[in-house]
Each structure stands twice: as C-alpha cells, then as structure tokens.
C-alpha cells in the first residue's frame, strides 16, 4: 500500500466533510499521518467498519476486552492491504465472520466517513502511541449474517438508543451522531 494513503484520505475527507475539518485538524491527524508515512513515527493507521442494518437501524459492534467498551470492528492496516477500505473489510471479516457476500452495499469509495485519533496505552508489547482510525460505512442485512468471532469476543447488533452497560465510547457516540445527521441511522 502507498505509504501516503492516509494523507491522501485525510485531504479527500476534508473536502467531502467540511463540517469535520476543524475537529480533524485539532486532532493533528494530518501531521501524524505525514510522520507515519515518512517513517518518523511509531504511531499506527487503523481502519474500521461501521456496519449498519438499514432495516433495524442497528450497528454491528464488538466487545473490546482490554478497553472494556463496545467498538466497531477494525484494526491495524497491513502493508498488503490494497486500500484503507480493503483493510476495514478485511478486519470486518476477521473479527465478525461477516463475508463480503453478506454485505448488501460495501463502501463504494476510498474516502472514509469518519476519522478519529486516539491515544493507546502500552499494548501488545508496543509503547504508548496514537492510532489514526479511518472509519468506513458498510450496509448488511443482519438476518442473513452468520456472525462469529474467531477472537472469542462478543459481537452484537446494537440500536444506538439502547442503554448498554458500559456505555459506548465517546468517539463512537460522536460518530453515531454523525451517522444520524446524514440520515444513515
């Protein structure tokens, strides 16, 4: 994959979602992406899948044991991923078993719907670092999907208005509000 793909995706994102420009700039996403591309940073690029069932207006989430919260499926972008959206789709399959044939309408462009930057404490032998997470929308029919987690984590379709314990992470709640703003949830 092109080392500069994250920088390009941020530029496209800022054009497509002008209401998010100030937030993304305040997170330092662009300078972080440039330092990752230039190999001067130990930070990571991640891609995740915002999987929506349009009929039930639910979101597919997984339990993240170490963070003790519900998150969208996703993970580290690998060198062999053809694009950021391909990385999100690969992570979706790895973490939930949801195959492309069950995806009603996969993301049709390489521009993410949302971008978040978050700090990661010491994890899997890595020192503390940042993740730039590129979030892509996928639609799936939950009735057709046979979900499983090879990682052994719980996977659940959750309606954003459901009261769950513990509550959703703040960055995911913000993304859900954006999905609602655009009429997607």
Secondary structure, 3 states (H helix, E strand, C coil): CCCCHHHHHHHHHHHHCHHHHHHHHHHCHHHHHHHHHCCCCCCEEEEEEEEEECCCCEEEEEEECCCCEEECEEEECCCCCCCHHHHHHHHHHHHHCCCHHHEEECCCCCCCCEEEEEEECCECCECCEEEEEEEEEEEECCCCCCCCCCCCCCEEEEECCCCCCCCCCHHHHHHHHHHHHCCCC
